[in-house]
Amino acid sequence: MKKVLALTLALVLVVGAFAACGGTGNNDEPKMLGMSDSPLPAPEITKDYEIKEDFKIGFICLHDEQSTYDLNFLNAANSVQDALGLTNEQVIIKTNIPEGNECYEAAKDLANQGCDIVFANSFGHEDFMIKAAKEFPEVEFCHATGTKAHTEGLKNYHNAFASIYQGRYLAGIVAGMKLNEMIEAGTITADQAKMGYVGAFTYAEVISGYTSFYLGAKSVCPTVTMEVQFTGSWYDATEEKNAAEALLNNKCVLISQHADSMGAPSACEAAKVPNVSYNGSTYDSCPETFLVSSAINWAPYFNYIIACVNKGEEIAADWCGGIAEGSVVLTGINQDVAAKGTIEKVEEAITGFKAGTLNVFDTANFTVDKKALTTYTADVDTDAALTPDTEAIKDGYFNESADRSAPYFNIKIDGIKLLNEKF
């Protein structure tokens, strides 16, 4: 697995400069600029601790490297293994593990193989990871996108996520700048600046993502609207392509996604419609339409939990990394498709995030039913009825991922139309 992943590592974690596309020597043809350096690259992984000789970590992934979502985790595991000098015997990876009892069996097997840490990457893995954590109290069980660590109270069970809404917002700026260019060129009118978004489910994670993307675009293109088509699946190339084509047929002039296949990007490349992907660059496959991609860089979290175990320190019940931790990254920007001035505008927003002066969900920047939002009770302490329990509006903005790591922004704001809803 490690050798296979090495070939694709640069897709997400090494998001620096791509080789520029050179000209053909014909002075009449425009010079191709290719990919820029990343405005928000992944940081170098450093180690200030000793790793025990018998240390092992196991990874459970919903799919394999064919899924951009899972590839992102696999690349992070690969990069941390290389940076920390872990052997193949110390890193055990299980792929294509469904969100069912198979996850419990995989977690139990990894614990029995001597893993000190077992990590699972999909929302539906959570209950099965909790079951294993109760059975193996000496093993640390860590789970991405989950919601129950802070209420379960297990010392060896932990949730993690990242402030990817910041990355989505930055990608939205790239999209908004492209819409402005299209308006100025007369390709579309201001009221035709409609984006499409391929979403998986109507979970808070997806709602938070598409809303932050929309708000990023709106920050530079005030007339933008957006339509969302859901697939009811995290990974289904056919459904994602069909969803993108439905949005294109509905006169969406730019497409983004929270989905894990090449379905939507390939539909955009065929239609010559600008595309913002997720979890890695699609530049090689879609050079005429790819704009940028945001991603969570899981390497800092993997390094953190490995350090905690080897230093004898507790792992936080909820951990959410942002730009400061290097957990939110961008690919380079395709300069042959993106509008002029895009890189500078993105860098300006990054500066705002780092300074704490820019908040994605500032209530001054959106309305709900044409009214400003002054209060909102979110479902943070998840129960079966999804009962709202925590005030989320503080200091004039929705405090996403402050009271638990996984997103809980699930508000339907003005300007975004949901074409269908699947849970």
C-alpha positions as CSV (number, residue, x, y, z in Angstrom):
1,M,0.0,0.0,0.0
2,K,2.8,2.4,1.0
3,K,4.5,2.1,-2.4
4,V,1.3,2.7,-4.3
5,L,0.5,5.8,-2.3
6,A,3.9,7.3,-2.7
7,L,3.0,7.9,-6.4
8,T,0.0,10.0,-5.4
9,L,1.3,11.8,-2.3
10,A,1.8,15.1,-4.1
11,L,-2.0,15.4,-4.8
12,V,-2.8,16.7,-1.3
13,L,0.1,16.9,1.2
14,V,2.7,18.3,-1.1
15,V,0.7,21.2,-2.5
16,G,3.6,23.3,-3.8
17,A,4.3,24.3,-7.3
18,F,3.4,22.1,-10.2
19,A,5.5,22.2,-13.3
20,A,4.3,25.1,-15.5
21,C,3.0,24.2,-18.9
22,G,5.5,25.6,-21.4
23,G,4.6,27.1,-24.7
24,T,5.1,25.3,-28.0
25,G,7.4,27.9,-29.4
26,N,4.7,29.5,-31.5
27,N,4.6,33.2,-30.5
28,D,1.0,33.5,-31.6
29,E,-0.1,31.0,-28.9
30,P,-0.6,32.3,-25.3
31,K,1.9,31.0,-22.8
32,M,0.4,28.5,-20.4
33,L,1.1,29.4,-16.8
34,G,0.1,26.2,-15.2
35,M,-0.3,25.8,-11.4
36,S,0.8,28.4,-8.9
37,D,2.6,27.6,-5.7
38,S,0.1,26.8,-3.0
39,P,-1.1,29.9,-1.0
40,L,-1.6,27.5,1.9
41,P,0.8,24.6,1.8
42,A,1.2,21.7,4.2
43,P,3.9,22.3,6.8
44,E,6.9,20.0,7.4
45,I,6.3,17.3,10.0
46,T,8.8,17.5,12.9
47,K,9.4,15.1,15.8
48,D,10.7,16.1,19.2
49,Y,10.1,12.8,21.0
50,E,11.3,9.2,21.0
51,I,9.2,6.4,19.5
52,K,9.1,3.1,21.3
53,E,10.4,0.2,19.4
54,D,7.2,-1.8,19.8
55,F,4.9,1.1,18.9
56,K,2.2,0.4,16.3
57,I,-0.7,2.4,14.8
58,G,-3.5,1.0,12.7
59,F,-5.7,2.8,10.2
60,I,-9.3,1.9,9.1
61,C,-10.5,3.5,5.9
62,L,-14.0,3.4,4.4
63,H,-12.7,3.0,0.9
64,D,-9.3,2.8,-0.8
65,E,-7.1,5.2,-2.9
66,Q,-9.7,5.4,-5.6
67,S,-11.7,7.7,-3.3
68,T,-10.2,11.1,-3.0
69,Y,-11.4,11.3,0.6
70,D,-9.7,8.1,1.7
71,L,-6.6,8.9,-0.4
72,N,-6.2,12.1,1.6
73,F,-6.0,10.0,4.8
74,L,-3.7,7.4,3.3
75,N,-1.3,10.1,2.0
76,A,-1.2,11.6,5.5
77,A,-0.4,8.2,7.0
78,N,2.3,7.7,4.4
79,S,3.9,11.1,5.0
80,V,3.9,10.7,8.8
81,Q,5.4,7.2,8.5
82,D,8.2,8.6,6.3
83,A,8.8,11.6,8.6
84,L,8.9,9.6,11.8
85,G,10.8,6.7,10.4
86,L,8.2,4.1,11.2
87,T,8.5,0.7,9.6
88,N,5.8,-1.1,7.6
89,E,5.3,-3.4,10.6
90,Q,4.5,-0.4,12.7
91,V,1.8,1.0,10.4
92,I,-1.1,-1.3,9.5
93,I,-3.7,0.0,7.1
94,K,-7.1,-1.6,6.4
95,T,-9.1,-0.3,3.5
96,N,-12.7,-0.8,2.2
97,I,-14.1,-1.3,5.8
98,P,-17.8,-0.6,5.7
99,E,-19.7,1.4,8.3
100,G,-21.0,-1.7,10.1
101,N,-19.8,-4.4,12.4
102,E,-16.9,-4.9,10.0
103,C,-15.4,-1.8,11.5
104,Y,-15.5,-3.3,15.0
105,E,-13.9,-6.5,13.7
106,A,-11.2,-4.5,12.0
107,A,-10.5,-2.4,15.1
108,K,-10.4,-5.5,17.3
109,D,-8.0,-7.2,14.9
110,L,-5.7,-4.1,15.0
111,A,-5.8,-4.1,18.8
112,N,-5.0,-7.8,18.9
113,Q,-2.0,-7.1,16.6
114,G,-0.6,-4.8,19.2
115,C,-1.6,-1.4,17.9
116,D,-1.3,1.3,20.5
117,I,-3.6,3.6,18.4
118,V,-6.5,2.6,16.1
119,F,-7.8,5.4,13.8
120,A,-11.0,5.2,11.7
121,N,-11.9,7.8,9.1
122,S,-15.7,7.7,8.4
123,F,-18.6,9.1,10.3
124,G,-20.5,5.8,10.4
125,H,-17.5,4.0,12.0
126,E,-18.1,5.8,15.3
127,D,-20.4,3.4,17.2
128,F,-18.2,0.4,16.3
129,M,-15.0,2.3,17.4
130,I,-16.7,3.1,20.7
131,K,-17.6,-0.6,21.1
132,A,-13.9,-1.6,20.6
133,A,-12.7,1.2,22.9
134,K,-14.8,-0.3,25.7
135,E,-13.3,-3.7,25.1
136,F,-9.7,-2.6,24.8
137,P,-9.1,0.2,27.4
138,E,-5.3,0.1,27.0
139,V,-5.6,1.1,23.3
140,E,-6.3,4.6,22.1
141,F,-9.1,4.8,19.6
142,C,-9.3,7.9,17.5
143,H,-12.0,8.8,15.0
144,A,-12.4,11.5,12.3
145,T,-15.7,13.4,11.9
146,G,-17.3,11.8,15.0
147,T,-19.4,13.6,17.5
148,K,-19.6,11.4,20.7
149,A,-16.2,11.5,22.4
150,H,-17.1,14.5,24.6
151,T,-20.3,12.8,25.8
152,E,-19.2,9.2,26.0
153,G,-16.5,10.0,28.6
154,L,-14.2,7.2,27.6
155,K,-10.5,8.1,28.4
156,N,-9.3,6.1,25.4
157,Y,-11.8,7.4,22.7
158,H,-11.3,10.6,20.8
159,N,-12.7,12.6,17.9
160,A,-10.9,14.9,15.5
161,F,-11.6,17.2,12.7
162,A,-10.2,20.4,11.1
163,S,-11.5,23.9,10.4
164,I,-12.0,23.0,6.7
165,Y,-14.7,25.6,6.5
166,Q,-11.8,28.1,6.3
167,G,-10.4,26.2,3.3
168,R,-13.8,26.0,1.7
169,Y,-14.2,29.8,2.1
170,L,-10.8,30.4,0.4
171,A,-11.8,28.1,-2.5
172,G,-15.1,30.1,-2.7
173,I,-13.1,33.2,-3.2
174,V,-11.3,31.6,-6.1
175,A,-14.8,30.7,-7.5
176,G,-16.2,34.2,-6.9
177,M,-13.2,35.8,-8.7
178,K,-13.9,33.6,-11.7
179,L,-17.5,34.6,-11.7
180,N,-16.5,38.3,-11.7
181,E,-14.2,37.6,-14.7
182,M,-17.1,36.0,-16.5
183,I,-19.4,38.9,-15.8
184,E,-16.8,41.4,-16.9
185,A,-16.2,39.5,-20.1
186,G,-19.9,39.4,-20.9
187,T,-20.0,35.6,-20.8
188,I,-22.7,35.8,-18.1
189,T,-24.7,38.7,-16.5
190,A,-24.5,39.4,-12.8
191,D,-27.8,37.7,-12.1
192,Q,-26.6,34.6,-14.0
193,A,-23.7,34.0,-11.5
194,K,-25.1,30.7,-10.2
195,M,-22.9,28.0,-8.8
196,G,-23.7,24.4,-8.4
197,Y,-22.6,22.1,-5.6
198,V,-22.6,18.3,-5.5
199,G,-23.2,17.3,-1.9
200,A,-23.2,13.8,-0.3
201,F,-25.7,14.1,2.5
202,T,-27.6,16.8,4.4
203,Y,-25.3,16.4,7.4
204,A,-23.9,19.4,9.2
205,E,-20.4,18.6,7.8
206,V,-21.7,19.0,4.3
207,I,-23.9,22.0,5.1
208,S,-21.1,23.8,6.9
209,G,-18.8,23.1,3.8
210,Y,-21.1,24.3,1.1
211,T,-22.2,27.3,3.1
212,S,-18.6,28.4,3.8
213,F,-17.8,27.9,0.1
214,Y,-20.8,30.1,-0.9
215,L,-19.9,32.8,1.6
216,G,-16.3,32.9,0.2
217,A,-17.7,33.4,-3.3
218,K,-20.2,36.0,-2.1
219,S,-17.4,38.0,-0.3
220,V,-16.1,39.0,-3.8
221,C,-19.2,38.4,-6.0
222,P,-22.2,39.8,-4.2
223,T,-24.8,38.6,-6.8
224,V,-23.8,34.9,-6.6
225,T,-26.4,32.2,-5.8
226,M,-25.9,28.5,-5.5
227,E,-27.9,25.3,-6.0
228,V,-27.1,22.0,-4.2
229,Q,-27.8,18.5,-5.6
230,F,-27.3,15.7,-3.1
231,T,-26.2,12.1,-4.0
232,G,-27.0,10.2,-0.8
233,S,-23.6,8.7,-0.9
234,W,-20.0,9.7,0.1
235,Y,-18.6,8.0,-3.0
236,D,-20.5,7.2,-6.1
237,A,-18.9,8.3,-9.4
238,T,-22.0,7.8,-11.4
239,E,-24.3,9.7,-9.0
240,E,-21.8,12.5,-8.6
241,K,-21.5,12.9,-12.4
242,N,-25.3,12.8,-12.8
243,A,-25.6,15.4,-10.0
244,A,-23.1,17.7,-11.7
245,E,-24.8,17.3,-15.1
246,A,-28.2,18.1,-13.5
247,L,-26.7,21.3,-12.1
248,L,-25.1,22.2,-15.5
249,N,-28.5,21.6,-17.2
250,N,-29.9,24.0,-14.6
251,K,-27.6,26.7,-15.9
252,C,-25.0,26.6,-13.1
253,V,-21.8,28.2,-14.5
254,L,-19.3,26.8,-12.0
255,I,-19.4,23.6,-9.9
256,S,-17.9,22.5,-6.6
257,Q,-18.4,19.4,-4.5
258,H,-18.4,17.6,-1.2
259,A,-18.1,14.2,-2.8
260,D,-15.2,11.8,-3.3
261,S,-14.9,10.7,-6.9
262,M,-13.9,12.3,-10.2
263,G,-17.6,12.2,-11.3
264,A,-18.2,15.9,-11.0
265,P,-14.8,17.2,-12.2
266,S,-15.0,15.0,-15.3
267,A,-18.5,16.3,-16.1
268,C,-17.2,19.8,-15.8
269,E,-14.2,19.1,-18.0
270,A,-16.4,17.7,-20.7
271,A,-18.7,20.7,-20.5
272,K,-15.8,23.2,-20.2
273,V,-17.3,24.6,-17.0
274,P,-14.9,25.8,-14.2
275,N,-14.6,23.4,-11.3
276,V,-13.5,23.6,-7.7
277,S,-12.6,20.1,-6.4
278,Y,-12.0,18.7,-2.9
279,N,-9.3,16.7,-1.2
280,G,-6.8,17.1,-4.0
281,S,-5.9,18.6,-7.4
282,T,-7.6,17.4,-10.5
283,Y,-5.3,19.5,-12.7
284,D,-3.8,16.5,-14.5
285,S,-7.2,15.2,-15.5
286,C,-9.1,18.5,-15.9
287,P,-6.5,21.1,-16.9
288,E,-9.0,23.3,-18.8
289,T,-11.5,23.6,-15.9
290,F,-9.8,22.9,-12.6
291,L,-9.4,26.1,-10.4
292,V,-8.3,25.0,-6.9
293,S,-8.9,22.4,-4.2
294,S,-9.0,22.6,-0.4
295,A,-8.3,19.7,1.9
296,I,-7.8,18.7,5.4
297,N,-4.2,17.7,6.1
298,W,-4.4,14.9,8.6
299,A,-0.7,14.6,9.1
300,P,-0.5,17.1,12.1
301,Y,-3.2,15.1,13.9
302,F,-1.5,11.8,13.3
303,N,1.8,13.3,14.5
304,Y,0.0,14.7,17.6
305,I,-1.6,11.4,18.7
306,I,1.6,9.4,18.0
307,A,3.5,12.0,20.2
308,C,0.9,11.8,23.0
309,V,1.1,8.0,23.2
310,N,4.9,7.9,23.1
311,K,5.3,10.7,25.6
312,G,2.7,9.3,27.9
313,E,0.3,12.3,27.5
314,E,-3.5,12.3,27.2
315,I,-5.1,12.8,23.8
316,A,-7.7,15.5,23.7
317,A,-11.3,14.1,23.5
318,D,-11.9,16.6,20.7
319,W,-9.2,18.1,18.5
320,C,-9.8,20.5,15.7
321,G,-6.8,21.9,13.8
322,G,-6.9,25.0,11.6
323,I,-4.6,27.0,9.5
324,A,-2.2,27.6,12.4
325,E,-1.7,23.8,12.9
326,G,-1.3,23.2,9.2
327,S,-4.5,21.2,9.1
328,V,-6.1,23.2,6.3
329,V,-4.3,23.3,3.0
330,L,-4.9,24.4,-0.6
331,T,-3.5,23.1,-3.8
332,G,-1.9,25.6,-6.2
333,I,-4.3,27.7,-8.3
334,N,-4.6,26.9,-12.0
335,Q,-3.5,30.2,-13.4
336,D,-4.7,29.3,-16.9
337,V,-8.3,29.2,-15.7
338,A,-8.4,31.4,-12.6
339,A,-9.1,35.1,-12.8
340,K,-6.3,37.7,-12.5
341,G,-5.8,38.8,-8.9
342,T,-7.1,35.6,-7.4
343,I,-3.9,34.6,-5.6
344,E,-3.6,38.0,-4.0
345,K,-7.2,37.9,-2.9
346,V,-6.8,34.5,-1.3
347,E,-3.6,35.5,0.4
348,E,-5.4,38.6,1.8
349,A,-8.1,36.3,3.4
350,I,-5.4,33.9,4.8
351,T,-3.9,36.9,6.5
352,G,-7.3,37.7,8.0
353,F,-7.7,34.2,9.3
354,K,-4.3,34.2,10.9
355,A,-4.9,37.5,12.5
356,G,-8.3,36.4,13.8
357,T,-10.1,39.3,12.0
358,L,-11.9,37.1,9.5
359,N,-14.7,34.8,10.6
360,V,-16.4,32.6,8.0
361,F,-19.8,32.6,9.7
362,D,-20.0,36.3,10.6
363,T,-23.7,36.9,11.0
364,A,-23.3,40.3,9.2
365,N,-22.6,38.4,6.0
366,F,-25.7,36.2,5.6
367,T,-29.4,36.1,6.4
368,V,-32.0,33.5,7.1
369,D,-35.5,34.1,5.7
370,K,-34.2,37.7,5.0
371,K,-33.5,38.3,8.6
372,A,-30.2,38.6,10.5
373,L,-29.4,35.7,12.8
374,T,-28.8,36.8,16.4
375,T,-29.2,33.5,18.2
376,Y,-29.1,29.8,17.3
377,T,-29.1,26.7,19.4
378,A,-27.0,24.0,17.8
379,D,-27.1,20.2,18.4
380,V,-23.6,19.7,19.9
381,D,-24.3,16.9,22.4
382,T,-25.6,14.5,19.8
383,D,-28.6,12.4,20.8
384,A,-31.0,10.3,18.8
385,A,-33.5,13.1,18.4
386,L,-30.7,15.6,17.4
387,T,-32.0,18.0,20.2
388,P,-30.5,21.5,20.0
389,D,-28.5,22.1,23.2
390,T,-25.8,24.8,22.8
391,E,-25.9,28.5,21.9
392,A,-23.6,28.9,18.9
393,I,-23.8,32.6,18.1
394,K,-21.2,34.4,20.1
395,D,-19.4,37.7,19.5
396,G,-21.4,38.2,16.3
397,Y,-20.6,34.9,14.5
398,F,-21.4,31.2,14.5
399,N,-18.6,29.5,16.5
400,E,-18.2,26.4,14.3
401,S,-16.3,23.5,15.9
402,A,-15.7,25.4,19.2
403,D,-17.7,23.1,21.4
404,R,-16.8,19.8,19.6
405,S,-14.4,19.1,16.8
406,A,-17.0,17.9,14.2
407,P,-19.0,20.6,12.4
408,Y,-22.5,21.5,13.7
409,F,-23.4,24.4,11.4
410,N,-26.7,23.2,9.8
411,I,-28.4,26.4,9.0
412,K,-30.1,27.0,5.6
413,I,-29.1,30.5,4.7
414,D,-30.5,32.8,1.9
415,G,-28.9,32.5,-1.5
416,I,-28.6,28.7,-1.4
417,K,-31.3,26.5,-2.9
418,L,-31.4,22.7,-2.1
419,L,-32.7,20.8,-5.2
420,N,-33.1,17.6,-3.3
421,E,-32.4,16.2,0.2
422,K,-31.0,12.8,1.1
423,F,-30.0,11.7,4.5
